[in-house]
Amino acid sequence: MATTQKIHTPLTHEVIASLRAGDMVLLSGDLYTARDAAHRRMLDAVQKGLPLPVDLKTAAIFYAAPSPTPPGRVIGSIGPTTSCRMDAFTPLLMEQGLRVMIGKGSRSREVAAAVKKYGGVYFGAIGGIAALTAKCVKKMELVAYEDLGPEAIRILTVSDLPLVVANDSRGNDLYKTEQNKWRIFP
């Protein structure tokens, strides 16, 4: 039976290298939210030689945007968005130092290759349980691109966020290795 390991951001190269596709983790520490519009702005900044609002070398980026925060709560519901929407931006951001990404769904060949090339990790988060995921968030602050509303970059402090390693630094892809085991139709 698989075990679940507890890990904490920022993830070291050693921790990332120890993770294997299929490993289950409980992640604690700081994550940055960033979706399509924020990725576009970061890519534009890189291409113009401008500083980024986050240090990609230590950042873990969660492809998510929170719903409005109800009174008395830290955050509204928050769940992963479909990661392939960031695939056009990801290899260049990984070239700039990004190593840790969290989202939903499989990644392109180009992103899988970048994860291997740059020694990164892509975690799959559980979709459809955004209200429960929000319970892992202990603190939230705006970081950049406030005009993007829910898609602005925020820093979340999380405790025991349940994730599975989908793409590891060796080039293993959980979506590819497991899909045939569960395929109903040929």
C-alpha positions as CSV (number, residue, x, y, z in Angstrom):
1,M,0.0,0.0,0.0
2,A,1.2,3.5,-0.9
3,T,2.2,5.9,1.8
4,T,1.6,9.6,1.9
5,Q,4.6,11.8,2.6
6,K,4.4,15.2,4.1
7,I,6.5,17.8,2.3
8,H,6.9,21.6,2.8
9,T,7.6,24.5,0.4
10,P,10.0,25.6,-0.8
11,L,10.8,22.2,-2.2
12,T,14.5,21.4,-2.5
13,H,16.1,19.7,-5.5
14,E,16.5,16.7,-3.3
15,V,12.8,16.5,-2.4
16,I,11.8,17.0,-6.0
17,A,14.2,14.3,-7.2
18,S,12.9,11.9,-4.6
19,L,9.3,12.1,-5.8
20,R,7.9,9.5,-8.2
21,A,4.8,9.7,-10.4
22,G,2.0,8.2,-8.4
23,D,3.4,9.3,-5.0
24,M,0.8,10.9,-2.7
25,V,1.8,13.9,-0.7
26,L,0.4,16.4,1.8
27,L,1.9,19.7,0.9
28,S,2.3,22.5,3.4
29,G,3.8,26.0,3.1
30,D,3.4,28.8,0.6
31,L,1.9,28.5,-2.9
32,Y,1.2,31.2,-5.5
33,T,-2.1,31.1,-7.5
34,A,-1.7,31.9,-11.2
35,R,-3.9,31.1,-14.1
36,D,-3.9,32.0,-17.8
37,A,-3.9,35.8,-17.6
38,A,-1.2,35.9,-14.9
39,H,0.9,33.5,-16.9
40,R,0.6,35.7,-20.0
41,R,1.8,38.7,-17.9
42,M,4.7,36.8,-16.5
43,L,5.7,35.6,-20.0
44,D,5.5,39.2,-21.3
45,A,7.7,40.4,-18.4
46,V,10.3,37.7,-19.1
47,Q,10.3,38.6,-22.8
48,K,10.8,42.3,-21.9
49,G,13.5,41.6,-19.4
50,L,11.3,43.0,-16.5
51,P,11.3,41.5,-13.0
52,L,8.7,39.0,-12.1
53,P,6.3,39.4,-9.1
54,V,7.4,36.1,-7.7
55,D,10.7,34.2,-7.4
56,L,10.2,31.3,-9.7
57,K,13.2,29.4,-8.2
58,T,11.4,28.9,-4.9
59,A,7.7,29.3,-6.0
60,A,5.1,26.6,-6.2
61,I,2.4,27.7,-8.6
62,F,-1.2,26.5,-8.1
63,Y,-3.3,26.8,-11.2
64,A,-6.3,28.2,-9.3
65,A,-8.4,31.2,-8.6
66,P,-10.5,31.6,-5.5
67,S,-14.1,32.4,-5.4
68,P,-15.1,35.4,-3.2
69,T,-14.2,35.1,0.4
70,P,-17.3,34.6,2.7
71,P,-17.3,36.6,6.0
72,G,-15.3,34.9,8.7
73,R,-13.3,32.7,6.2
74,V,-9.7,32.9,4.9
75,I,-10.7,32.2,1.3
76,G,-13.7,31.1,-0.8
77,S,-13.7,27.8,-2.6
78,I,-10.6,27.1,-4.5
79,G,-9.9,24.2,-6.8
80,P,-7.4,23.5,-9.6
81,T,-8.0,24.6,-13.1
82,T,-7.2,22.6,-16.2
83,S,-3.4,22.8,-16.4
84,C,-3.0,22.4,-20.2
85,R,-4.3,26.0,-20.4
86,M,-0.8,27.1,-19.1
87,D,1.2,24.7,-21.3
88,A,2.1,27.5,-23.8
89,F,3.8,29.4,-21.0
90,T,5.2,26.7,-18.8
91,P,8.5,25.7,-20.6
92,L,9.7,29.3,-20.7
93,L,8.8,29.8,-17.1
94,M,10.6,26.6,-16.2
95,E,13.6,27.9,-18.1
96,Q,13.4,30.9,-15.7
97,G,13.5,28.7,-12.6
98,L,10.0,27.4,-12.0
99,R,10.1,23.8,-10.7
100,V,6.8,23.1,-8.9
101,M,3.3,23.3,-10.4
102,I,-0.1,22.1,-9.2
103,G,-3.2,21.7,-11.3
104,K,-5.6,19.3,-12.9
105,G,-5.3,17.1,-15.9
106,S,-2.4,15.9,-18.1
107,R,0.3,18.1,-19.6
108,S,1.6,18.4,-23.1
109,R,4.7,16.6,-24.3
110,E,6.6,19.9,-24.2
111,V,5.8,20.5,-20.6
112,A,6.5,16.9,-19.6
113,A,9.9,17.3,-21.4
114,A,10.6,20.6,-19.6
115,V,9.7,19.0,-16.2
116,K,12.3,16.3,-16.9
117,K,14.9,18.8,-18.4
118,Y,14.7,21.3,-15.5
119,G,14.2,18.8,-12.7
120,G,10.7,19.8,-11.8
121,V,7.5,18.2,-10.6
122,Y,3.8,18.6,-11.5
123,F,1.3,17.7,-8.9
124,G,-2.3,16.7,-9.7
125,A,-4.8,18.2,-7.3
126,I,-8.3,16.8,-6.8
127,G,-10.9,18.6,-8.9
128,G,-14.5,19.0,-7.8
129,I,-13.8,19.5,-4.1
130,A,-12.9,23.2,-4.1
131,A,-14.8,23.9,-0.8
132,L,-12.8,21.1,0.9
133,T,-9.5,22.3,-0.6
134,A,-10.2,25.7,0.8
135,K,-10.0,24.2,4.3
136,C,-6.3,23.6,3.7
137,V,-5.7,27.3,3.2
138,K,-4.7,29.1,6.4
139,K,-3.8,32.5,5.0
140,M,-4.2,34.4,1.7
141,E,-2.6,37.7,0.4
142,L,-2.7,39.5,-2.9
143,V,0.8,39.6,-4.5
144,A,0.4,41.1,-8.1
145,Y,-1.9,41.9,-11.0
146,E,-4.9,43.0,-8.8
147,D,-6.7,44.2,-11.9
148,L,-7.1,40.5,-12.9
149,G,-9.6,40.0,-10.1
150,P,-9.8,36.3,-9.0
151,E,-7.0,35.5,-11.4
152,A,-4.5,37.9,-9.7
153,I,-1.5,36.3,-8.2
154,R,-2.0,35.5,-4.5
155,I,0.1,33.7,-2.0
156,L,-1.6,31.0,0.0
157,T,-0.3,29.4,3.1
158,V,-1.6,25.8,3.1
159,S,-1.5,22.9,5.5
160,D,-1.6,19.3,4.3
161,L,-3.0,20.0,0.8
162,P,-3.5,16.5,-0.7
163,L,-1.8,16.0,-4.1
164,V,-0.5,13.2,-6.3
165,V,2.7,13.4,-8.3
166,A,1.6,13.4,-11.9
167,N,4.9,14.2,-13.7
168,D,8.2,13.6,-12.0
169,S,11.7,14.8,-12.7
170,R,12.6,11.5,-14.4
171,G,10.1,12.0,-17.2
172,N,7.4,9.7,-15.8
173,D,3.8,10.7,-16.5
174,L,1.1,9.2,-14.3
175,Y,-1.6,10.0,-16.9
176,K,0.2,7.9,-19.6
177,T,1.3,5.0,-17.4
178,E,-2.1,4.5,-15.7
179,Q,-4.6,5.3,-18.4
180,N,-4.5,1.8,-20.0
181,K,-5.1,0.2,-16.6
182,W,-8.4,2.0,-16.2
183,R,-9.6,2.3,-19.8
184,I,-13.1,1.0,-20.2
185,F,-13.3,1.1,-24.0
186,P,-10.4,-0.1,-26.3
